[in-house]
Amino acid sequence: MSVPEKYSFLSAADEWICDDYSLDIRYIAIPGTDGPILISASVGFYPLQSKIDNSFGIQTPNIWVGQIQKYPVKKADIEQILRAAVDGSIALSEINLQLGGNTSFEYYSEMTNSNRWFSELHLRVSSGKIPMPSPQSRLEMDNVLRTAATPFDGIQDVVTWLGIDAAALNGGQPAITIRVGPPVDLIFERSKLSDDYLSLEFHAHPSFNTKRMTLAIRGEPASGLSCRRQMAQSISWGQVADGKLIGTLKTPLPNVDSALTMMLIGQSTVRRQWFVDAARARNRRWMATQHFDADLQKVSNAVLAPVDSRKFEQGVASLLFLLGFSPVVPIETDAPDLIVTTPGGQLVLVECTTRIADFSSKMGKLVDRRGSLSKALSSARHPSDILAVLICALEKDQIASPRDELQGQKVLLLTREDLVAGFDRVRHQADPDALVTAAFERVNSYSQGP
């Protein structure tokens, strides 16, 4: 991401952030020549106060870790903190830490991905690599954390608790990840398409100027342009309740079985969301599955909030079925988690993981099993092209994935963002063969990372 795009992020953040936002900072720092140096941090700005205050701080000669939560914070103060984070530092009255490595920062943003469905503002600021701590230093850090007033079972435990990336401790780049939550959002659980009407509910920050919001609607199947409308001015905004400004919209959409809503603030997309009239849904697999699992609650919980790896695999298999694939969960243990076929006969091998710890192991097994099956197919004079897919329950920025290795091994990595997008597509008849063909093009391209 170039420097001009960094300023695009700051410009969008200025449009989104209001007075009385909340602040959430999480950090890890290690000893440096001139004091602690920041190796990993997340900085989040959100419209609602956190339900639980998990603020804590551990500062020792071996390691600094902590979480800082504040509410309410004025926009002027947020802008100072935001600009400091973009320039590689955490700057507050109680703590001041600079990103380790060189000051020639690299920038990456999920905002460049136009296929996202929910779009927080996002920016990752990273610097050059720093020397890895010695095994003795790692042991001392672990022991210090175990004896702290707020104890953790070493670095891995605190990294998991904070939910941040500590790749710099293993040779990766020090980084700060910045996220800004939108001041208005569509509450899709309280919205629906039914009986030729689309009913929507919105929650906005009380200080947000709703005139800066855009809402576009597209109905399907379309009979001309009448089902494509701009509807922001038709939202009825009521009173503030529980700290939220409530808005509602009910608009006729005759003879459609699905509707896409596209909500923006300024020039930045907040959310794209499909709504389907269940009585008119076109995907029979979706209709059959949701008949026994209302609103796909069980499947979505297994995939998007996994507590068990086996359930996660079953949930992913169900999601692939909904998308038109034919998945099977092998009984044999020395096999991939899922073997998947398309209507056109293309083969996909899938490994699923809910953790970072077994990422490399899973990828190694996946590559070996693809190679073994490919040879067997070739010997039997069958097409031997097999798509290898590693599916992780974590968000992309939580995975310190070796991009070069994924490209070199031609493995497609799908993360939580892709799973969420998959659920948004299940109500419509998908083309699995087109999806696999596009995936093959993606992993075979050296110009595009996974």
Secondary structure, 3 states (H helix, E strand, C coil): CCHHHHHHHHHHHHHHCCCCEEEEEEEEEECCCCCCEEEEEEEEEECCCCCCCCCEEEECCCCEEEEEEEEEECHHHHHHHHHHHHCCEEECCCCEEEECCCCCCEEECHHHCCCCCECCEEEEEECCCCCCCCHHHHHHHHHHHHCCCCCCCHHHHHHHHHCCCCHHHHCCCCEEEEEECCCEEECHHHCEEECCEEEEEEEECCCCCHHHEEEEEEEECCCCHHHEEECHHHCEEEEEECCEEEEEEEEECCCCCEEEEEEEECCEEEEEEEEECHHHCCCHHHHHHHHHCHHHHHHHHHHHCCCCHHHHHHHHHHHHHHCCCEEECCCCCCCCCEEEECCCCCEEEEEEECCCCCHHHHHHHHHHHHHHHHHHHHHCCCCCCEEEEEEECCCHHHCCCCHHHHHHHCEEEECHHHHHHHHHHCCCCCCHHHHHHHHHHHHHCCCCCC
